[in-house]
Each structure stands twice: as C-alpha cells, then as structure tokens.
Amino acid sequence: MIDSKIMETTKSILKEFGNTYFSDKGTLKRNKVIEDLDAYTPILMKALLANQLIHDTYTESVVIDDKSVEIFKLNQFIEMFTYKEYWQDSYTKFENKIGLTAGGKFIDETADVVLDFPFKDTVLKAGMTKEDQKDADEPFLHETIAKAEIDQLLEPKIFVNATKYDQENLDGAPVDNFEDNNLIIKGNNLIALHSLKQRYLGKVKMIYLDPPYYFDETKPADAFKYNSNFKLSTWLIFMKNRLEIANELLTDGGVIFISMGEDGQAHLKLLMDNIFGRSNFVQTFIWRNTDNADSLGKKSRSSVEYVHAYEKNKDSSVRWIGKKTENGDAPLLNTGNPVGTLTFKPGIIRFKISDGIYPAGKYESLEALTDIIVEDGKNSNEIKLRGTFKWGQKNLNNEVAKGGDFIIKSDKFSIRYQKAEGSTMAPEKFVDGPYLSKIFGVGSNEDAKSHIGTLGLDFSFSKPESLIAYFIRAVTQENDIVMDFFMGSGTTQAAALKMNRRFIGVEQLDYISDGVERLNKALEGEQGGISKDVNWQGGGSFVYAELMEKNQGYLKDVQQAETTKQLEDVVHRMIEGGADFDFRVDVEKVLQDPEYQTMSLADKKQLMVKVIDKNQLYYAYSDMEDRDVQELMSESDITFNKSFYGSVICNGQKESTRTCLTHCS
C-alpha cells in the first residue's frame, strides 16, 4: 500500500535511528514508535519537530500569559501509526486507546478527568439475530461510539406502515391517528424504547421479558430463532442498555419480571440489583417449564426456569404485597387497588397465629369490620374485612366453591389465597420456595406449544399465557400498561388483551408477523390459553408500526450476502444510493485497497458492517422536515407520526416532543 506523504517523511526520519524502529526485514515497529512517542523521548521528538512538514501539520500555537507557546498534537500524530490509510483521521481511536478522558480528550491531554465508559455496539444490536454471528466472531463488538453519536442514535424515530387491527379489520387498515392504542413496533428494541420514552415515561405498570438467554455452552444453530450464543460480557451489556431505559418507563410501584435459564439467572440477578436496586428486589419465582421429569443424568435443573421480579421504588404508595410463602399462595391484597369489603364465611381462613379473639379495628394490611374469632386455626365466625383487595366478592366465592381457602400468617393480617391443590403439593415441588406450576394454574412449555399449534403458528419455546397472566393478575388492574419488548410470538400481548390491559410490544425479527397473526386470532375470540379462565369473547384493537429503515436495510443485506459478488453488489448499491457511512471512512478508497481485495468474504463483510454508520440505522423523527424523506412516506404515515409525537406532557406542561427532549435530556 502506498504511504501518505506524511508517513513517508516520518519513516525517513525514523530510519536515521537504525534498527530501533525497524525490524531486520524492514518492517516498521509501530508499537515501539508509539511507546517512545508516549514517553516524549527527547531525541525522537527533536528529530520529528525539526522537520518542517511534521512541524506545520502537528503543532499548534496557543497564547499563555501573553506568550505564544507551540503545542505538539501528539495523539493525532500517534493515530497515524495505528490505523490503515483508509481509516481517515481518528475513526478507531476509541477502540485502540481506552482510558480516562475529559471533554473527549485523554488524561494525558487534560487535567480535568472523568471516567469515559466506551459504548460498544451492543447499544445498537448485540447479535440479536443469527446473521450477526454468521461468518464472523461477533462482528463490530469492539466498535465504540462517541457520546454525541449515541445521543443521535437514540433520538425518536419515524414510524411507517402504521396499521390498525380490530374485529372489523382483521387484515388491517392504514391509520393516521394514535390515541394511546395498544401498540406493536417492528424494529431494534433499544431504539424503539427510546422512541417511546417521552410518551410513556413513568407510565408502564408491568414489564415482562423473555430475552435471549445466556448459555455457558454454545447452542446448535437451529436451537432458537434468535442468536443464543453470546459471550457473557456482550450479553450483559446488551441487557444493561435495555434494562436502564425499561426502568425509566416503569411507573413507581411498577414491576418488571424477567425469565432466565439456570446458566444466566445469577448474572441477571446481579445486573438487576445494580439497575433497579437491591432494595427493590421482590422475589425470584421458579417456574416448572415442562410436564416431563428431569433426566437423572443431568446435573442442572433443566426443567425449571427463573423469573426475577423487581419493583420500582418499593417505598411508593403502590406497594407489592404478594411475596412468596411456603405454600405458594397467590396475593389477594395489593395496596394499589381500590378499597373494598369482603365477607368470609366460617372456616374459610386459616390462621398461622394463636387462637383467640381479634377485635374489630384497623390492622397494618386491612380493617376488620367485625371481631375475628379464631378457633383451631380457622375463623369460627363470619367476618367482614375492608382493604385493597385484588378480587371482588364474586371471584372470592368462586374460588371458595373450588375448594380453595385463605391464609393469614402474622398479626399484620396480610391475607393470601391458596388453591385447594396447594395442600397436596409434593415435596419435590419445593426449591427455595414453590415452583410455579399447574398447581397454581401456570402451564408448561408443552401447553404453550399445543396452544401455538392450534393457532397454526410454528414457534418454539413460547411461554404459556397462564404464566404471564399469573404476573398480570398480581400487579396490575384493567387498563394498566403491560410491556414486552422481546415480543416473540406475542404471548404477553395476547394475555394482556384478554385481561383488558393495554399493551406495548416490540420485536426486531421477522417472526413478528406470527405475533400479529396471533393477536388477530385473539381479536376474533380464539379459546386457547387463558381464554376460558377469563371468559374471553374477543374484541379490542391494536396498532402495528415499523421503525423506518435507513442503513438498517443495507446492514441486513451485507450480513446476508453469501458470495463476494453479492457483497460487491450491495456495497455499490450503498454507494450509489447514498447510504450513510462513518464520516471518517472513504469507502471507495477501501474498495481499492489491495489488502481489502485479498480478504476473505467473512472479513470483507465484517469490515463493511464496521463502516456503515450505525447511528443512521433508522430515520429520525427530525428528518421529517426533509422533503426527500417525506417523499418516501405515505401521507397517512406522516400524519400518524405527527399525532404520535405531536405533543407530550413534559414537566407538567404540554410541549412539542422536540422541546421536551431538550428539557428532559
């Protein structure tokens, strides 16, 4: 490769030092040069600065106390030795030199020091699809992005193909207005979450996630629809960035539930402690995910999965009551619900406190409107209790008719319901508390697979609706917002719809179409899953929209290229179509480089993925001011975006989204 003029000049100076900076074969010892430059080796610095070209290019005059002082721009000079010619200026400086910075300059350039955490590409995508791992070892995982670019990356994005589905329009109809409808978004979930931030900040009551699991061992290529072979550090950053914005979206008292297998659950627990706060930990539920017995030859419990639950600000006015008990009883009380009165017939409540008479009056968790007489561990009289109950009298009577009863375990009088089967739970059901299983009305993978099959869908490892319904029932009321941004087959959204909760779903992969089809069948009133339990008859609606792709489409084409010719066609189409490349890269110069031409297909793809500007994966909402962008959109979509982003409540005031972003950032 032909050296630039400045490099030729530098090499000629370095050759004056004999073998100090060159090997016996004449190869430049770049690391040695950088080491001596960092050390300001006097003899080397003197030789370099004596050259007029280097002096004029890399020195700058500054005035200090009325005196002119020349400063040598050392970092810029060093960059010449660390990057290829086609990496113009400082494209990879953050991945080659990571450390303490202030104002974008490293510690050796300033006395003001802050810790600068390098943003990796997991902010963007992190191997969510298998294509991200295909033909390369986690491509662009060492790429880092400056803070200003991260801000640009996470700006609200344009929605296109906005379509509303309801019983009258199961095929969907274009919609140009958004009125807090149920919402399904196709696109990168991190970017989508930031696009939802201003409308839904602090408004989501429950989040359930079934994310890509972390596995200690590499999984077969066809085990999951998504990429399941993360490095641990990559997976943790991938999850961290998404959970941080999820925490912002939760309302005070809102609860997040995340499912995880045994390999990743301990790592996830530590991460959630850090993001949501250890004091906000509620419980780790253990779900028996199969009807089949464990294999005796397996060392780990492959028949169970873990669901970590955290509440946002547990000291808030909405307080989680339904913590686990030794019998696995479901919560009956939740202080976020309206106050009501329930009547309990004699013998319905079991007491784990002493027999005796407990007078009418207010207790910590409820108010007794009648005296409570406890004999032989049960209430011997009909009693009336006033509190913030999860159920009404009708539901209570139905559960009693099934043989269920209720339990009070302390003088705080927090009451919980236990199904009739609970007393016959086998000892093997207990692992640090009860399994969530069919004893509690929670189904298994087999139930989920059977349900998915009746819907005519092909989706492996879907969760049963009854699992999600268990959590929805515990922490939400009708019309609360339930979110799942690893939507998959749409289990969370279907359960929320059937339980009259509002929902938001986000999915990047193409099987989002399965989720839409499933929800359409739910609109019609399909009777699988929890439908019969909640007397679901159909109804409701939702809006589907897509983040408007910009470089995301090119990125997918590069990743999916199977031959060098296909890759070349994509790259030329990118150049001719005006794709956004990193501003520090001359792509045409890359293509002409002899070293690039001799690369393997996998290396070429990895390089092209690297030079695509990932800050421009999708069009920003601010781009709608550009007529060229508007020409790519339908009139309906333009109106829909204005409706969605038109105005939001920010700091108590109704303002434009852009103004609010400025205030709230």
C-alpha positions in Angstrom: 0.0 0.0 0.0 1.3 3.5 -0.9 2.2 5.6 2.1 0.9 9.1 2.5 3.5 11.9 2.2 3.5 12.5 6.0 4.1 8.8 6.6 6.9 8.7 4.1 8.6 11.7 5.7 8.2 10.1 9.2 9.6 6.8 8.1 12.7 8.5 6.6 13.3 10.2 10.0 12.9 7.0 11.9 15.3 5.2 9.7 18.0 7.6 11.0 17.8 5.6 14.3 19.0 2.4 12.7 17.2 -0.8 13.9 15.5 1.0 16.8 12.2 1.4 14.8 12.6 -1.1 12.0 12.9 -4.9 12.0 15.6 -6.8 10.1 13.1 -7.3 7.3 12.5 -3.5 7.1 9.0 -3.7 8.8 8.1 -0.6 10.9 7.9 -1.4 14.7 4.8 0.5 15.2 4.4 -0.4 18.9 7.9 0.8 19.6 7.3 4.1 17.9 4.1 4.7 19.8 5.8 3.7 23.1 8.6 6.3 22.6 6.1 9.0 21.5 4.0 8.4 24.6 7.2 8.8 26.7 8.1 12.0 24.8 11.6 10.5 24.1 13.7 13.7 23.7 15.9 12.6 20.8 12.9 11.3 18.8 10.8 14.4 19.5 13.6 16.7 18.5 14.2 14.9 15.2 10.5 14.9 14.3 9.8 18.5 15.1 12.9 19.6 13.2 11.1 18.5 10.0 9.0 21.4 8.6 6.2 19.2 7.2 5.6 17.5 10.5 6.0 20.7 12.4 3.5 22.6 10.3 1.0 19.7 10.4 1.1 18.6 14.0 1.9 21.8 16.0 -0.5 24.5 17.1 0.3 27.9 18.6 -1.6 28.9 21.8 -1.3 32.0 23.9 -0.5 31.6 27.6 0.1 34.7 29.8 0.5 36.8 26.6 3.2 34.4 25.4 2.9 32.2 22.3 3.6 28.6 23.0 3.7 25.8 20.5 1.8 22.5 21.3 2.6 19.2 19.6 -0.6 17.3 18.9 0.8 14.0 20.0 -2.4 11.9 19.9 -3.2 12.9 16.3 0.3 12.1 15.3 0.2 8.7 17.0 -3.1 7.8 15.3 -1.2 7.7 12.0 0.6 4.6 13.3 -2.5 2.8 14.5 -4.8 3.0 11.5 -4.9 2.0 7.9 -4.7 4.7 5.3 -8.4 4.4 4.6 -9.3 5.0 8.2 -9.3 8.7 7.8 -8.2 10.7 10.9 -9.3 9.0 14.1 -12.1 6.5 13.3 -10.9 3.8 15.6 -9.2 5.9 18.3 -11.6 4.9 21.0 -11.1 1.1 20.4 -7.3 1.4 20.3 -7.0 3.7 23.3 -9.5 3.4 26.1 -9.0 5.3 29.3 -9.8 8.4 31.4 -11.0 11.3 29.4 -12.3 14.8 29.8 -14.1 16.7 27.0 -13.3 13.9 24.6 -9.5 14.1 25.3 -7.5 11.5 27.1 -5.9 12.1 30.5 -2.5 13.0 29.1 -4.2 15.9 27.2 -6.1 17.5 30.1 -6.0 17.9 33.9 -9.9 17.5 34.1 -10.6 13.8 34.4 -13.8 11.8 34.1 -14.2 8.1 33.6 -15.3 7.6 30.0 -17.2 4.3 29.6 -16.8 3.1 25.9 -20.2 2.4 24.3 -20.0 -0.9 22.4 -22.1 -1.9 19.5 -24.4 -3.8 22.0 -26.0 -0.4 22.4 -27.2 -0.9 18.8 -27.9 -4.6 18.3 -25.6 -7.0 20.0 -26.1 -10.1 18.0 -29.9 -10.3 18.3 -30.1 -12.2 15.0 -28.2 -15.1 13.9 -26.9 -13.1 10.9 -24.9 -11.0 13.4 -22.8 -14.0 14.2 -22.8 -15.7 10.8 -19.3 -15.8 9.1 -17.8 -13.7 11.8 -17.0 -13.8 15.5 -19.5 -11.3 16.9 -18.9 -8.5 14.3 -18.2 -4.9 15.4 -18.3 -5.9 19.0 -15.2 -3.8 19.7 -16.6 -0.7 17.9 -17.2 2.2 20.2 -19.2 5.3 19.6 -18.8 8.8 20.9 -21.4 10.2 23.3 -22.7 12.8 20.8 -23.4 9.9 18.3 -25.2 7.9 21.0 -27.5 10.9 21.6 -28.2 10.9 17.8 -28.7 7.2 17.7 -31.4 7.2 20.4 -33.4 10.2 19.1 -37.1 9.4 18.4 -37.5 7.6 15.0 -40.1 7.8 12.2 -42.8 5.2 12.2 -44.1 3.8 8.8 -46.7 1.3 7.7 -48.9 2.2 10.6 -51.9 -0.2 10.5 -54.8 -0.7 12.9 -56.3 -4.1 13.5 -59.7 -4.8 15.1 -62.6 -7.2 14.7 -63.8 -5.3 11.7 -60.4 -5.0 10.1 -58.5 -8.3 10.7 -56.4 -7.6 7.6 -55.6 -4.2 9.0 -56.3 -0.7 7.7 -53.9 2.3 7.5 -54.2 4.6 10.4 -53.2 8.2 10.6 -54.0 8.9 14.3 -52.7 7.5 17.5 -54.9 7.7 20.6 -53.0 5.6 23.2 -53.9 2.4 21.3 -52.3 -0.9 22.0 -49.1 -0.7 20.1 -46.8 -3.2 18.3 -43.5 -2.0 16.9 -41.1 -3.7 14.5 -37.5 -2.6 14.9 -34.5 -2.6 17.1 -36.0 -2.7 20.6 -33.5 -0.4 22.2 -34.1 2.3 19.6 -37.8 1.7 19.8 -37.8 2.1 23.6 -36.1 5.5 23.3 -38.7 6.5 20.7 -41.4 5.6 23.2 -39.7 7.4 26.1 -41.5 10.7 26.1 -45.0 9.4 25.6 -44.7 6.5 28.1 -42.1 7.7 30.6 -43.1 6.5 34.0 -46.4 5.1 32.8 -45.8 1.4 32.4 -47.2 -0.7 35.2 -45.6 -4.1 34.3 -42.8 -5.3 32.1 -42.4 -9.0 31.3 -39.3 -10.1 29.3 -38.3 -13.4 27.8 -35.0 -12.2 26.3 -32.3 -14.2 24.6 -30.9 -16.4 27.3 -27.3 -16.6 28.2 -25.8 -20.2 27.9 -22.5 -21.4 29.2 -22.2 -23.8 26.2 -22.7 -23.0 22.5 -26.1 -24.0 21.3 -26.8 -25.6 17.9 -27.5 -23.2 15.1 -31.2 -24.2 14.9 -32.0 -24.3 18.6 -33.5 -20.8 18.7 -34.8 -18.3 16.2 -32.6 -15.6 17.7 -28.9 -15.6 18.3 -28.3 -17.6 21.6 -24.5 -17.7 21.6 -23.4 -14.6 23.3 -20.2 -14.0 25.1 -21.1 -13.2 28.7 -19.7 -9.6 28.6 -21.6 -8.9 25.4 -24.8 -10.4 26.8 -24.5 -8.3 30.0 -24.0 -5.0 28.1 -26.8 -6.0 25.7 -29.2 -6.5 28.7 -27.9 -3.5 30.7 -28.6 -0.9 28.0 -32.2 -2.2 27.6 -33.0 -2.5 31.3 -31.9 1.0 32.0 -34.4 2.5 29.7 -37.0 0.0 30.9 -36.6 1.3 34.4 -37.3 4.8 33.2 -40.5 3.6 31.6 -41.8 1.9 34.7 -44.2 3.8 37.0 -43.5 4.0 40.7 -44.8 0.7 42.0 -44.5 -0.9 38.6 -42.9 -4.4 38.5 -40.5 -5.9 36.0 -40.3 -9.7 35.5 -37.5 -11.4 33.5 -37.4 -15.1 32.7 -34.0 -16.7 32.5 -32.4 -20.2 32.4 -30.1 -21.5 35.0 -26.8 -20.5 33.3 -27.7 -16.8 33.2 -30.0 -16.3 36.1 -27.3 -15.4 38.7 -25.6 -13.0 36.3 -29.0 -11.4 35.5 -29.8 -11.1 39.2 -26.6 -9.1 39.9 -27.3 -6.9 36.9 -30.8 -6.2 38.0 -29.6 -5.4 41.6 -27.4 -2.8 40.0 -30.0 -1.2 37.8 -33.2 -1.5 39.9 -31.6 -1.5 43.3 -31.2 -4.4 45.7 -33.8 -2.9 48.0 -36.4 -3.2 45.2 -36.0 -6.9 44.7 -39.3 -8.7 45.2 -38.8 -12.3 44.5 -37.3 -15.0 42.3 -40.1 -17.2 41.0 -39.2 -20.7 39.9 -41.3 -21.9 37.0 -41.6 -25.6 36.2 -41.4 -25.3 32.4 -42.1 -28.9 31.5 -44.5 -31.7 32.3 -41.7 -34.2 31.9 -39.4 -35.4 34.7 -35.8 -34.3 34.9 -33.2 -36.6 33.4 -31.2 -38.3 36.2 -28.0 -37.8 34.2 -28.3 -34.0 34.1 -26.5 -32.0 36.7 -28.6 -28.9 36.4 -32.3 -28.4 36.8 -33.2 -28.1 33.1 -36.9 -28.5 33.9 -37.1 -25.1 35.7 -36.6 -21.5 34.8 -36.2 -18.4 36.9 -38.2 -15.2 36.9 -36.6 -12.3 38.7 -39.0 -9.7 39.9 -38.2 -6.1 40.9 -40.4 -3.2 41.8 -39.6 0.4 41.0 -39.4 2.4 44.2 -40.9 -0.1 46.7 -41.5 2.7 49.2 -44.0 4.3 46.8 -47.7 4.4 47.5 -48.3 1.3 45.4 -46.7 -1.5 47.4 -46.2 -5.1 46.4 -47.8 -7.4 48.9 -47.7 -10.8 47.1 -44.3 -12.1 48.2 -43.7 -15.8 48.2 -44.8 -18.0 51.0 -44.1 -21.6 51.8 -47.4 -22.7 50.3 -47.0 -20.7 47.1 -50.2 -18.8 47.7 -51.3 -16.1 45.3 -51.7 -12.5 46.6 -55.2 -11.4 47.4 -54.1 -7.9 48.6 -52.4 -5.2 46.7 -52.5 -1.6 48.1 -52.6 -0.2 44.6 -56.2 -1.4 44.1 -59.5 0.4 45.1 -60.6 -0.2 48.7 -63.4 -2.8 49.0 -65.2 -5.1 51.5 -65.2 -8.9 51.5 -67.2 -11.3 53.6 -65.7 -14.6 54.7 -67.8 -17.5 55.9 -66.8 -19.5 58.9 -63.8 -21.9 58.4 -62.6 -20.2 55.2 -59.5 -18.5 56.6 -56.6 -20.5 58.1 -54.5 -18.7 60.7 -50.9 -19.2 61.5 -51.3 -17.1 64.6 -52.7 -18.0 68.0 -56.3 -18.9 68.6 -58.3 -16.1 70.3 -60.5 -13.1 69.6 -59.1 -10.3 67.5 -61.3 -7.2 67.9 -62.7 -5.2 65.0 -60.4 -2.3 64.0 -57.6 -1.3 61.8 -54.6 -3.6 61.3 -51.5 -3.0 59.2 -52.9 -4.6 56.0 -56.6 -4.4 56.4 -59.5 -3.3 58.6 -61.7 -5.8 60.4 -65.3 -4.6 60.4 -66.3 -7.5 62.8 -64.4 -9.3 65.5 -62.3 -12.2 64.3 -62.7 -15.3 66.4 -60.0 -17.9 65.7 -60.6 -21.5 66.9 -58.5 -24.5 65.9 -56.6 -22.3 63.4 -59.7 -21.1 61.5 -62.3 -18.3 61.7 -65.2 -19.6 63.7 -67.5 -16.7 62.8 -68.5 -14.9 59.6 -66.2 -11.9 59.3 -66.1 -8.8 57.1 -62.7 -7.3 56.1 -62.1 -4.0 54.5 -59.0 -3.5 52.4 -57.4 -3.0 49.0 -58.3 -6.5 47.7 -57.3 -7.9 44.4 -60.7 -9.7 44.0 -64.3 -8.9 44.4 -66.8 -10.9 46.4 -67.9 -12.9 43.3 -64.4 -14.1 42.5 -63.8 -14.9 46.1 -67.0 -17.1 46.2 -66.0 -18.8 43.0 -62.6 -19.8 44.5 -64.1 -21.0 47.7 -66.5 -23.1 45.7 -63.5 -24.7 44.0 -62.2 -25.8 47.4 -59.7 -23.0 47.9 -59.1 -21.2 51.2 -57.2 -18.3 52.6 -54.3 -17.9 55.0 -53.2 -15.2 57.4 -49.7 -15.8 58.7 -49.0 -13.0 61.1 -50.6 -10.3 63.2 -50.1 -7.9 60.3 -53.2 -9.6 58.8 -51.9 -9.8 55.2 -54.3 -12.3 53.6 -53.5 -14.6 50.7 -55.4 -17.1 48.7 -54.3 -20.8 48.3 -55.8 -23.1 45.8 -57.3 -26.3 47.0 -54.4 -28.4 45.5 -51.8 -26.5 47.4 -52.0 -28.7 50.5 -51.2 -31.8 48.5 -48.0 -30.3 46.9 -45.3 -33.0 46.6 -42.0 -32.3 48.5 -40.0 -32.2 45.2 -42.0 -29.2 44.2 -40.1 -27.0 46.6 -36.8 -25.3 45.6 -36.3 -22.2 47.8 -40.0 -21.7 47.6 -42.6 -23.3 45.4 -42.4 -23.9 41.7 -44.9 -22.0 39.6 -46.7 -25.0 38.1 -50.2 -26.3 37.2 -51.0 -26.5 40.9 -51.2 -22.7 40.7 -52.8 -22.6 37.3 -49.5 -22.0 35.5 -48.9 -24.1 32.4 -45.7 -25.5 30.8 -43.8 -25.4 27.5 -45.9 -28.3 26.3 -49.1 -26.3 27.0 -47.7 -23.3 25.1 -46.6 -25.4 22.2 -50.0 -27.0 22.0 -51.7 -23.6 22.0 -49.4 -22.2 19.4 -50.1 -25.3 17.2 -53.9 -24.8 17.4 -53.3 -21.2 16.1 -51.5 -22.6 13.1 -48.2 -21.0 14.1 -44.7 -22.5 14.2 -42.9 -21.0 17.2 -40.6 -22.9 19.6 -40.0 -22.0 23.3 -43.0 -19.8 23.6 -44.2 -19.1 27.2 -47.7 -20.2 28.2 -50.3 -17.4 28.6 -51.1 -18.6 32.1 -47.5 -17.8 33.3 -47.9 -14.2 32.1 -51.4 -14.0 33.4 -50.2 -15.0 36.9 -48.0 -11.9 37.0 -50.5 -9.6 35.3 -53.1 -10.6 37.8 -50.7 -10.0 40.7 -49.6 -6.5 40.0 -51.9 -4.8 37.5 -55.5 -3.6 37.1 -57.6 -3.2 34.0 -56.3 -0.6 31.6 -52.8 -0.6 33.1 -50.0 -0.8 30.6 -48.1 -4.0 30.2 -44.9 -4.1 28.0 -42.8 -6.8 26.5 -40.0 -5.6 24.1 -38.8 -9.1 23.3 -42.3 -9.9 21.9 -41.6 -13.2 20.1 -44.9 -14.9 19.4 -46.9 -12.3 21.3 -47.8 -14.3 24.4 -47.6 -11.2 26.7 -49.7 -9.1 24.4 -52.3 -11.8 23.9 -52.6 -12.3 27.7 -52.9 -8.6 28.3 -55.5 -8.2 25.6 -57.6 -11.0 27.1 -57.3 -9.5 30.6 -58.3 -6.0 29.4 -54.9 -4.4 30.0 -53.2 -2.1 27.5 -50.1 -3.4 25.9 -46.9 -2.5 24.1 -44.8 -5.0 22.2 -41.5 -4.6 20.3 -39.8 -7.2 18.1 -37.0 -6.8 15.6 -37.1 -10.2 13.9 -39.4 -11.0 11.0 -41.4 -13.5 13.0 -43.2 -10.5 14.4 -45.8 -11.5 11.8 -46.6 -14.6 13.9 -47.3 -12.3 16.8 -49.6 -10.1 14.7 -51.5 -13.1 13.4 -51.8 -14.5 16.9 -53.3 -11.2 18.2 -55.7 -11.2 15.2 -57.0 -14.6 16.3 -57.3 -13.2 19.8 -59.4 -10.3 18.5 -61.7 -12.9 16.9 -62.1 -14.6 20.3 -59.9 -17.8 20.0 -60.4 -20.0 23.0 -56.9 -21.3 23.7 -54.5 -20.2 26.5 -56.3 -18.3 29.3 -59.4 -17.5 27.2 -61.8 -19.8 29.1 -60.4 -18.8 32.5 -61.1 -15.1 31.9 -64.2 -15.7 29.8 -62.6 -14.1 26.7 -65.0 -13.4 23.9 -62.9 -11.4 21.6 -62.7 -7.7 20.8 -60.2 -4.9 21.3 -57.7 -3.5 18.8 -54.0 -2.7 18.3 -51.8 -0.6 16.0 -48.8 -2.1 14.2 -46.0 0.2 13.0 -42.4 -0.1 11.9 -39.3 2.0 12.5 -38.4 3.5 9.1 -35.3 1.7 8.0 -32.3 3.7 6.7 -29.0 1.9 7.0 -30.6 -1.0 8.7 -31.7 -2.4 5.4 -28.2 -2.2 4.0 -26.8 -3.7 7.1 -29.1 -6.8 6.7 -28.1 -7.1 3.1 -24.4 -7.1 3.9 -24.8 -9.7 6.6 -26.9 -11.9 4.4 -24.5 -11.8 1.4 -23.4 -15.4 0.6 -20.8 -14.6 -2.1 -18.2 -12.0 -2.9 -20.3 -10.9 -5.9 -23.4 -10.4 -3.8 -21.4 -8.4 -1.3 -19.9 -6.2 -4.1 -23.4 -5.6 -5.5 -24.7 -4.5 -2.1 -21.7 -2.2 -1.5 -22.0 -0.5 -4.9 -25.8 -0.1 -4.3 -24.9 1.5 -0.9 -22.6 4.0 -2.6 -25.0 4.8 -5.4 -28.0 5.0 -3.1 -26.3 7.4 -0.8 -26.0 5.2 2.2 -24.6 6.8 5.4 -21.0 5.6 6.1 -19.0 6.7 9.1 -17.8 10.1 8.2 -14.2 9.1 8.9 -14.2 6.5 6.2 -13.6 6.7 2.5 -15.4 3.6 1.3 -14.3 3.9 -2.3 -10.7 4.0 -1.1 -11.3 0.9 1.0 -12.5 -1.0 -2.1 -9.4 0.0 -4.0 -7.0 -1.2 -1.3 -5.1 -4.3 -2.3 -5.3 -5.7 1.2 -9.1 -5.5 1.2 -9.2 -7.2 -2.2 -7.4 -10.2 -0.8 -9.6 -10.5 2.3 -11.9 -13.5 2.8 -15.6 -12.9 2.3 -16.2 -13.1 6.1 -13.5 -10.4 6.7 -14.9 -8.1 4.0 -18.4 -8.4 5.4 -17.1 -7.6 8.9 -15.3 -4.6 7.5 -18.4 -3.3 5.7 -20.5 -3.8 8.8 -18.0 -1.7 10.6 -18.0 1.2 8.1 -21.8 1.5 7.9 -22.9 4.4 10.1 -25.0 2.6 12.8 -26.2 6.0 14.1 -28.3 6.1 11.0 -30.0 2.7 11.1 -33.4 4.3 11.1 -34.7 7.7 10.1 -35.0 10.2 13.0 -38.3 12.0 13.5 -36.5 15.2 13.0 -35.7 14.0 9.4 -39.4 14.5 8.5 -38.6 18.1 7.9 -36.7 16.9 4.8 -38.9 16.8 1.7 -36.8 13.9 0.3 -37.7 11.9 3.4 -41.4 12.8 3.2 -41.4 11.5 -0.4 -40.5 8.1 1.0 -43.5 8.1 3.3 -47.3 7.9 2.8 -49.5 10.8 3.8 -51.1 8.5 6.4 -47.7 7.8 8.0 -46.7 11.5 8.0 -50.0 12.3 9.8 -49.5 9.3 12.2 -46.1 10.5 13.3 -47.3 14.0 13.9 -50.1 12.5 16.0 -47.8 10.2 18.0 -45.0 12.8 18.6 -47.1 16.0 18.2 -47.3 17.0 21.8 -46.4 15.4 25.1 -46.6 16.4 28.8 -43.2 17.4 29.9 -42.6 18.8 33.4 -46.3 19.4 33.7 -46.5 21.4 30.5 -47.9 20.4 27.1 -45.0 20.8 24.7 -43.7 19.5 21.4 -41.7 16.3 21.6 -38.5 18.1 20.4 -38.9 20.8 23.1 -39.5 18.1 25.7 -36.4 16.1 24.6 -34.3 19.2 25.1 -35.7 19.8 28.6 -35.6 16.2 29.7 -32.3 15.0 28.3 
